[in-house]
Amino acid sequence: MNKSLIKGTVVGIIAPIAAFVVYVAFFTKESDPIGVYYQLIALGKLSHAISLSVLINLLIFFMNIKTYRDNEARGILFATILYAITIVILKFI
């Protein structure tokens, strides 16, 4: 595997988590991301939150395409597909 592909995959996995933490810190009354995570599980809305958090990968993907870093973009796409599989599993199980 290519180093830039691995780098893109790692960025694609970490970026949605960071986006979720930033959202919780700045836009909710609850300041504890783990508490919000458990609330989302209790409400059955975790898949919705993951879907919205993964949107940051779209921005990063197009930035990598624009700067001709195609292997990193592939890694981000791979991470997004992993998130999509996770969302489908959460929805139907």
C-alpha positions as CSV (number, residue, x, y, z in Angstrom):
1,M,0.0,0.0,0.0
2,N,1.0,3.5,-0.7
3,K,1.9,5.8,2.3
4,S,-0.4,8.6,0.9
5,L,-3.3,6.1,0.7
6,I,-2.8,5.2,4.3
7,K,-2.5,8.8,5.3
8,G,-5.8,9.6,3.4
9,T,-7.5,6.7,5.2
10,V,-6.4,7.9,8.6
11,V,-7.4,11.4,7.9
12,G,-10.8,10.2,6.5
13,I,-11.4,8.3,9.7
14,I,-10.2,11.0,12.2
15,A,-11.8,14.0,10.5
16,P,-15.5,13.1,11.2
17,I,-14.7,12.3,14.8
18,A,-13.0,15.7,15.2
19,A,-15.9,17.4,13.4
20,F,-18.3,15.7,15.9
21,V,-16.3,16.9,18.9
22,V,-16.1,20.4,17.5
23,Y,-19.8,20.5,16.9
24,V,-20.5,19.3,20.5
25,A,-18.1,21.8,22.0
26,F,-19.4,24.8,20.1
27,F,-23.0,24.2,19.2
28,T,-24.6,22.3,22.0
29,K,-25.3,23.0,25.6
30,E,-23.7,19.7,26.5
31,S,-19.9,20.1,26.7
32,D,-19.2,16.4,27.0
33,P,-18.9,14.6,23.6
34,I,-19.1,11.2,25.2
35,G,-22.3,12.1,27.0
36,V,-23.8,13.3,23.7
37,Y,-22.7,10.1,22.1
38,Y,-24.6,8.0,24.7
39,Q,-27.6,10.3,24.3
40,L,-27.6,9.7,20.5
41,I,-27.4,5.9,21.1
42,A,-30.3,6.1,23.5
43,L,-32.4,8.1,21.1
44,G,-31.5,5.9,18.1
45,K,-30.0,8.9,16.2
46,L,-26.3,7.8,16.1
47,S,-26.4,6.9,12.4
48,H,-27.8,10.4,11.7
49,A,-25.0,12.1,13.6
50,I,-22.3,9.9,11.9
51,S,-23.8,10.8,8.5
52,L,-23.6,14.5,9.2
53,S,-20.1,14.2,10.6
54,V,-18.8,12.4,7.5
55,L,-19.7,15.4,5.3
56,I,-16.3,16.9,6.3
57,N,-14.7,14.1,4.3
58,L,-16.4,15.6,1.2
59,L,-14.5,18.9,1.6
60,I,-11.2,17.2,2.3
61,F,-11.7,14.8,-0.7
62,F,-12.2,17.7,-3.1
63,M,-9.3,19.6,-1.6
64,N,-7.1,16.6,-2.3
65,I,-8.4,16.2,-5.9
66,K,-7.9,19.9,-6.6
67,T,-4.2,19.7,-5.4
68,Y,-3.6,16.5,-7.4
69,R,-3.2,14.2,-4.4
70,D,-5.2,11.4,-5.8
71,N,-3.9,8.6,-3.6
72,E,-4.9,10.6,-0.5
73,A,-8.3,11.2,-2.0
74,R,-8.7,7.5,-2.6
75,G,-7.9,6.9,1.1
76,I,-10.5,9.4,2.2
77,L,-13.0,7.7,-0.2
78,F,-12.1,4.3,1.4
79,A,-12.7,5.7,4.9
80,T,-16.0,7.2,3.8
81,I,-17.1,3.9,2.4
82,L,-16.2,2.3,5.7
83,Y,-18.4,4.9,7.5
84,A,-21.2,4.1,5.0
85,I,-21.0,0.4,5.8
86,T,-21.1,1.2,9.5
87,I,-24.1,3.5,9.1
88,V,-26.0,0.8,7.2
89,I,-25.2,-1.8,9.9
90,L,-26.4,0.6,12.6
91,K,-29.6,1.4,10.7
92,F,-30.6,-2.2,10.2
93,I,-29.3,-3.9,13.4
